């Protein structure tokens, strides 16, 4: 029995490392695909800026629509994955490839969504599969000799296998074991990122902040603006789901949105993609733009993200929500007295908390995006917004 448990531990450690490496590899693959398709568009100006999005977005849009019609609505969202875990206790990892391919296709086509949805499906599917292998191996070891490295699971055997929690002698052992496997997975991801480094968006940023008492007063209108835009972003999601004509068919929906997305890129190329790698550079450029143009960018970005999702261009909305909130924050900061960066961060933190309804997640994401000196402002605003959302649901 000791020999079997040691083999089980080695198997779990090895596959946790692989899961981390595959997750990081997928994120790198997304960036490589986008760079392969859009490198010339992103680097050069001229007539290519006008016609190139039409050449890419429209035909790939029809392909996205066709695959949505054939396979269903993929990739699954983070909320759909979490709902499946809550209701069923697991994720159907047999269809992971649908989220993988459609997620990669939407991102490569320039969709205004992020990779977090397809990445979550891919990673959670692998984790669920590993848990099933460990459960199955435990059951088979009690019945007869089984090789965890090469033998296949059957649905009947898996149905008879113990629950994952039952594999451990105590809750403390389960927490320590799972924590160790998570750390090993992170190590696997770090190995891939080290071997194949990509430009990162997260990090510790510094900026000199001109702290002024007037910012305590300007925080009130900035907070209200952030609430208003966060509410608008959420409403765009609901409105998009209502206005999309289901009689049109998924193929035409995908192609038509590709055309709409290409037209919107004539306003600015930042409407394309999630905006993940443009958030920090855009904050430096935004202060040179007019308030009206900034607000137009924000609204169009919010519409394109949510309308595209409703028309089959599915993916994550966290980074697009951040990017759409940045120009609103800058526009508000330019109109108010005091330090502009403080005003902008108040709007950004409020808006994103309203959209995500997760103050802690918002804090973690923003602290790695903005100047670390503004972290106290982010913490206060996010928790305040989260508290008010619970007390006054109409805010969202």
C-alpha positions as CSV (number, residue, x, y, z in Angstrom):
1,X,0.0,0.0,0.0
2,X,2.9,2.4,0.8
3,X,4.4,1.7,-2.6
4,X,1.1,2.4,-4.3
5,X,0.6,5.7,-2.4
6,X,4.1,6.8,-3.3
7,X,3.4,6.1,-7.0
8,X,0.1,8.0,-6.7
9,X,2.0,11.0,-5.2
10,X,4.7,11.0,-8.0
11,X,1.9,10.8,-10.6
12,X,0.1,13.7,-9.1
13,X,3.2,15.8,-8.8
14,X,4.3,15.1,-12.4
15,X,0.9,15.9,-13.9
16,X,0.5,19.1,-11.8
17,X,3.8,20.2,-13.3
18,X,2.5,19.4,-16.8
19,X,-0.8,21.2,-16.1
20,X,1.1,24.4,-15.2
21,X,3.3,24.1,-18.2
22,X,0.3,23.5,-20.6
23,X,-1.5,26.5,-19.1
24,X,1.4,28.8,-19.6
25,X,2.0,27.3,-23.1
26,X,-1.6,28.1,-24.1
27,X,-1.2,31.7,-23.0
28,X,2.0,32.0,-25.0
29,X,0.3,30.3,-28.0
30,X,-2.5,32.9,-27.9
31,X,0.1,35.7,-28.1
32,X,2.0,33.9,-30.9
33,X,-1.2,33.4,-32.9
34,X,-2.2,37.1,-32.5
35,X,1.3,38.2,-33.4
36,X,1.4,35.9,-36.5
37,X,-1.9,37.3,-37.8
38,X,-1.7,40.9,-36.8
39,X,2.1,41.7,-36.6
40,X,2.2,43.8,-39.8
41,X,-1.1,45.6,-38.9
42,X,0.2,46.5,-35.4
43,X,3.6,47.7,-36.7
44,X,2.9,49.6,-39.9
45,X,0.6,52.5,-40.8
46,X,-0.9,53.3,-44.2
47,X,-3.7,51.8,-46.2
48,X,-3.2,48.4,-44.5
49,X,-4.7,49.9,-41.3
50,X,-8.0,50.4,-43.2
51,X,-8.6,47.2,-45.1
52,X,-6.7,44.5,-43.1
53,X,-9.2,44.1,-40.3
54,X,-11.9,43.4,-42.9
55,X,-9.8,40.7,-44.5
56,X,-9.2,39.0,-41.1
57,X,-12.4,39.6,-39.0
58,X,-15.1,38.9,-41.6
59,X,-14.1,35.5,-42.9
60,X,-12.9,34.3,-39.5
61,X,-16.2,35.6,-38.1
62,X,-18.2,33.4,-40.4
63,X,-15.9,30.5,-39.3
64,X,-16.6,31.3,-35.7
65,X,-20.3,31.3,-36.4
66,X,-20.2,28.0,-38.2
67,X,-18.3,26.3,-35.3
68,X,-20.7,27.8,-32.8
69,X,-23.6,26.3,-34.8
70,X,-21.9,22.9,-35.0
71,X,-20.4,22.6,-31.5
72,X,-22.4,25.0,-29.3
73,X,-21.5,28.1,-27.4
74,X,-17.8,27.8,-26.6
75,X,-15.5,28.7,-24.9
76,X,-17.3,28.4,-21.6
77,X,-17.0,31.4,-19.4
78,X,-15.5,31.4,-15.9
79,X,-19.0,31.7,-14.4
80,X,-20.2,28.7,-16.4
81,X,-17.2,26.6,-15.2
82,X,-17.9,27.6,-11.6
83,X,-21.6,26.9,-11.9
84,X,-20.8,23.4,-13.3
85,X,-18.5,22.7,-10.3
86,X,-21.2,23.9,-7.8
87,X,-24.0,22.0,-9.3
88,X,-22.3,18.8,-10.6
89,X,-19.1,18.8,-8.6
90,X,-17.0,18.6,-11.7
91,X,-16.2,20.0,-15.2
92,X,-16.9,18.0,-18.4
93,X,-13.3,17.8,-19.5
94,X,-14.2,15.6,-22.6
95,X,-15.1,18.8,-24.5
96,X,-12.1,20.9,-23.5
97,X,-10.9,21.0,-27.1
98,X,-13.9,23.0,-28.2
99,X,-13.1,25.8,-25.8
100,X,-9.5,25.5,-26.7
101,X,-10.0,25.9,-30.5
102,X,-12.9,28.4,-30.5
103,X,-11.1,30.5,-27.8
104,X,-7.9,30.5,-29.8
105,X,-9.8,31.4,-33.0
106,X,-11.8,34.3,-31.5
107,X,-8.6,35.7,-29.9
108,X,-6.6,35.3,-33.1
109,X,-9.4,37.0,-35.1
110,X,-9.0,40.1,-33.0
111,X,-12.1,39.7,-30.8
112,X,-12.5,42.2,-28.0
113,X,-12.3,39.6,-25.3
114,X,-9.5,38.1,-23.1
115,X,-8.0,34.6,-22.8
116,X,-9.1,34.0,-19.2
117,X,-12.2,32.1,-20.2
118,X,-10.6,29.5,-22.5
119,X,-7.6,29.3,-20.2
120,X,-9.9,28.6,-17.2
121,X,-11.7,25.8,-19.1
122,X,-8.4,24.2,-20.2
123,X,-6.8,24.3,-16.8
124,X,-9.9,23.3,-14.8
125,X,-10.5,20.4,-17.3
126,X,-6.9,19.1,-16.7
127,X,-7.3,19.5,-12.9
128,X,-10.6,17.6,-13.0
129,X,-9.1,14.9,-15.1
130,X,-6.2,14.5,-12.7
131,X,-8.6,14.2,-9.8
132,X,-10.6,11.5,-11.6
133,X,-7.4,9.6,-12.3
134,X,-6.4,9.7,-8.6
135,X,-9.9,8.6,-7.6
136,X,-10.0,5.8,-10.2
137,X,-6.5,4.6,-9.2
138,X,-7.5,4.4,-5.6
139,X,-10.6,2.3,-6.4
140,X,-8.7,0.0,-8.7
141,X,-6.0,-0.6,-6.1
142,X,-8.6,-1.8,-3.8
143,X,-10.0,-4.2,-6.4
144,X,-7.0,-5.5,-8.3
145,X,-3.7,-4.4,-9.7
146,X,-3.9,-1.4,-12.0
147,X,-1.3,0.7,-13.7
148,X,-2.1,4.4,-13.2
149,X,0.4,5.4,-15.9
150,X,-1.2,3.5,-18.8
151,X,-4.5,1.9,-18.0
152,X,-7.7,3.6,-19.1
153,X,-10.6,4.6,-16.9
154,X,-14.1,3.4,-17.6
155,X,-17.3,5.4,-16.6
156,X,-18.5,2.4,-14.5
157,X,-15.2,2.2,-12.6
158,X,-15.1,6.0,-12.1
159,X,-18.7,6.0,-10.8
160,X,-17.7,3.5,-8.1
161,X,-14.6,5.4,-7.1
162,X,-14.4,7.3,-3.8
163,X,-14.9,11.1,-3.8
164,X,-11.8,13.2,-4.0
165,X,-12.0,14.3,-0.3
166,X,-12.0,10.6,0.7
167,X,-8.5,10.1,-0.7
168,X,-7.1,11.9,2.4
169,X,-7.0,10.9,6.0
170,X,-7.8,14.4,7.2
171,X,-8.8,17.8,6.1
172,X,-5.4,19.1,7.0
173,X,-3.7,16.5,4.8
174,X,-6.0,17.4,1.9
175,X,-5.3,21.2,2.2
176,X,-1.5,20.6,2.4
177,X,-1.5,18.1,-0.5
178,X,-3.6,20.4,-2.8
179,X,-1.6,23.4,-1.9
180,X,1.6,21.6,-2.7
181,X,0.2,20.5,-6.1
182,X,-0.9,24.1,-6.9
183,X,2.6,25.4,-6.1
184,X,4.1,22.7,-8.4
185,X,1.7,23.8,-11.1
186,X,2.7,27.4,-10.7
187,X,6.4,26.3,-10.9
188,X,5.5,24.5,-14.2
189,X,4.0,27.7,-15.6
190,X,7.0,29.7,-14.4
191,X,9.4,27.3,-16.3
192,X,7.5,27.8,-19.6
193,X,7.4,31.6,-19.1
194,X,11.2,31.5,-18.4
195,X,11.9,29.4,-21.4
196,X,9.7,31.4,-23.7
197,X,9.4,34.9,-22.2
198,X,6.6,37.1,-23.4
199,X,5.9,40.7,-22.8
200,X,4.0,40.9,-19.5
201,X,1.3,43.3,-18.4
202,X,1.5,42.6,-14.7
203,X,4.3,44.0,-12.5
204,X,5.1,46.5,-9.8
205,X,4.9,50.0,-11.2
206,X,6.0,53.2,-9.5
207,X,4.9,56.8,-10.0
208,X,5.3,59.9,-8.0
209,X,1.8,60.9,-6.7
210,X,1.0,64.5,-5.8
211,X,-1.2,63.8,-2.8
212,X,-3.7,66.6,-2.2
213,X,-6.6,67.1,0.2
214,X,-8.8,68.1,-2.7
215,X,-8.7,64.5,-3.9
216,X,-10.8,63.5,-0.9
217,X,-13.6,65.7,-2.3
218,X,-13.1,64.8,-6.0
219,X,-13.3,61.1,-5.0
220,X,-17.1,61.5,-4.6
221,X,-17.8,62.5,-8.3
222,X,-15.1,60.1,-9.5
223,X,-16.8,57.3,-7.5
224,X,-20.2,58.2,-9.1
225,X,-18.7,58.2,-12.6
226,X,-17.2,54.8,-11.9
227,X,-20.5,53.4,-10.7
228,X,-22.3,54.8,-13.8
229,X,-19.8,53.4,-16.3
230,X,-19.7,50.0,-14.5
231,X,-23.4,49.9,-14.6
232,X,-23.4,50.8,-18.3
233,X,-20.9,48.0,-19.0
234,X,-23.1,45.5,-17.3
235,X,-26.2,46.8,-19.1
236,X,-24.4,46.5,-22.4
237,X,-24.1,42.8,-21.6
238,X,-27.9,42.5,-21.0
239,X,-28.9,44.7,-23.9
240,X,-26.7,42.7,-26.3
241,X,-28.3,39.5,-25.3
242,X,-31.7,41.0,-26.0
243,X,-31.1,42.7,-29.3
244,X,-29.3,39.8,-31.0
245,X,-31.8,38.3,-33.4
246,X,-31.7,34.5,-32.8
247,X,-33.5,34.0,-36.2
248,X,-30.5,35.3,-37.9
249,X,-28.5,32.2,-37.2
250,X,-25.1,31.7,-35.6
251,X,-23.2,31.7,-38.8
252,X,-24.5,35.1,-39.9
253,X,-24.2,36.4,-36.4
254,X,-20.5,35.6,-36.3
255,X,-19.8,37.0,-39.8
256,X,-21.8,40.2,-39.2
257,X,-20.1,40.9,-36.0
258,X,-16.7,40.4,-37.7
259,X,-17.8,43.2,-40.1
260,X,-19.0,45.4,-37.3
261,X,-15.7,44.9,-35.4
262,X,-13.7,45.7,-38.5
263,X,-15.6,49.0,-39.0
264,X,-15.1,49.9,-35.3
265,X,-11.4,49.5,-35.7
266,X,-11.5,52.5,-38.0
267,X,-12.1,54.6,-34.8
268,X,-9.0,53.1,-33.1
269,X,-7.1,49.8,-33.3
270,X,-7.6,49.5,-29.5
271,X,-11.2,48.3,-30.1
272,X,-9.6,45.1,-31.3
273,X,-8.2,42.5,-28.8
274,X,-8.7,42.4,-25.1
275,X,-6.5,45.5,-24.5
276,X,-4.4,43.5,-22.1
277,X,-1.0,44.7,-23.4
278,X,-2.3,48.2,-24.1
279,X,-3.6,49.1,-20.7
280,X,-0.3,50.5,-19.3
281,X,0.8,52.3,-22.5
282,X,-2.7,53.7,-23.1
283,X,-2.7,55.4,-19.7
284,X,0.3,57.4,-20.8
285,X,-1.2,58.3,-24.1
286,X,-4.7,59.0,-22.9
287,X,-3.9,62.3,-21.2
288,X,-3.1,63.8,-24.7
289,X,-6.6,62.9,-26.1
290,X,-9.8,64.9,-25.8
291,X,-12.4,64.0,-23.2
292,X,-15.1,63.4,-25.8
293,X,-12.8,61.0,-27.8
294,X,-11.9,59.1,-24.6
295,X,-15.6,58.6,-23.7
296,X,-16.3,57.4,-27.2
297,X,-13.5,54.8,-27.0
298,X,-14.8,53.6,-23.7
299,X,-18.4,53.2,-24.8
300,X,-17.5,51.6,-28.1
301,X,-15.1,49.1,-26.4
302,X,-17.9,48.2,-23.9
303,X,-20.4,47.6,-26.7
304,X,-18.0,45.6,-28.9
305,X,-17.0,43.3,-26.0
306,X,-20.5,42.5,-25.0
307,X,-22.1,42.5,-28.4
308,X,-19.4,40.2,-29.7
309,X,-19.9,37.8,-26.8
310,X,-23.6,37.7,-27.6
311,X,-23.0,37.0,-31.3
312,X,-20.6,34.1,-30.6
313,X,-17.2,35.8,-30.2
314,X,-16.9,34.5,-26.6
315,X,-14.1,34.9,-24.2
316,X,-13.1,36.7,-21.0
317,X,-14.3,40.2,-20.2
318,X,-12.0,41.2,-17.3
319,X,-9.3,42.9,-19.4
320,X,-11.7,44.6,-21.8
321,X,-13.6,45.9,-18.8
322,X,-10.4,47.3,-17.4
323,X,-9.4,48.8,-20.7
324,X,-12.8,50.4,-21.3
325,X,-12.8,51.9,-17.8
326,X,-9.3,53.5,-18.2
327,X,-10.4,56.2,-20.7
328,X,-13.4,57.1,-18.5
329,X,-11.1,57.4,-15.6
330,X,-8.7,59.6,-17.5
331,X,-11.6,61.8,-18.9
332,X,-13.0,62.3,-15.4
333,X,-9.5,63.0,-14.0
334,X,-8.9,65.7,-16.6
335,X,-12.2,67.4,-15.7
336,X,-11.5,67.4,-11.9
337,X,-9.0,69.3,-9.8
338,X,-6.3,67.5,-7.8
339,X,-3.9,64.7,-8.8
340,X,-5.3,63.2,-12.0
341,X,-3.9,59.7,-11.3
342,X,-5.8,59.5,-8.0
343,X,-9.0,60.6,-9.7
344,X,-8.5,58.1,-12.6
345,X,-7.8,55.2,-10.2
346,X,-11.0,55.9,-8.2
347,X,-13.1,55.7,-11.3
348,X,-11.2,52.5,-12.5
349,X,-11.5,50.7,-9.2
350,X,-15.2,51.6,-8.7
351,X,-16.1,50.6,-12.3
352,X,-14.3,47.3,-12.2
353,X,-15.7,46.3,-8.8
354,X,-19.3,47.1,-10.1
355,X,-18.6,44.9,-13.2
356,X,-16.9,42.0,-11.4
357,X,-18.7,42.2,-8.0
358,X,-15.5,40.8,-6.6
359,X,-13.5,43.5,-4.6
360,X,-10.6,41.2,-3.7
361,X,-10.1,40.0,-7.3
362,X,-10.3,43.7,-8.4
363,X,-7.7,44.7,-5.9
364,X,-5.3,41.9,-6.9
365,X,-5.6,42.8,-10.6
366,X,-5.3,46.6,-10.2
367,X,-2.4,46.5,-7.8
368,X,-0.4,44.7,-10.4
369,X,-1.4,47.2,-13.1
370,X,-1.2,50.6,-11.5
371,X,1.4,52.4,-9.5
372,X,1.9,50.6,-6.2
373,X,1.7,54.0,-4.4
374,X,-2.0,54.1,-5.3
375,X,-2.7,50.7,-3.8
376,X,-4.3,52.1,-0.6
377,X,-6.8,54.1,-2.7
378,X,-7.7,50.9,-4.6
379,X,-8.2,48.9,-1.5
380,X,-10.5,51.5,0.1
381,X,-12.5,52.1,-3.0
382,X,-13.0,48.4,-3.9
383,X,-14.2,47.4,-0.5
384,X,-16.4,50.5,-0.2
385,X,-17.9,49.7,-3.6
386,X,-18.4,46.0,-2.7
387,X,-20.1,47.0,0.5
388,X,-22.5,49.4,-1.2
389,X,-23.3,46.9,-3.9
390,X,-24.5,44.5,-1.2
391,X,-26.5,47.2,0.6
392,X,-27.8,48.9,-2.6
393,X,-28.0,46.2,-5.4
394,X,-29.4,48.8,-7.8
395,X,-25.8,50.2,-8.1
396,X,-25.1,47.3,-10.4
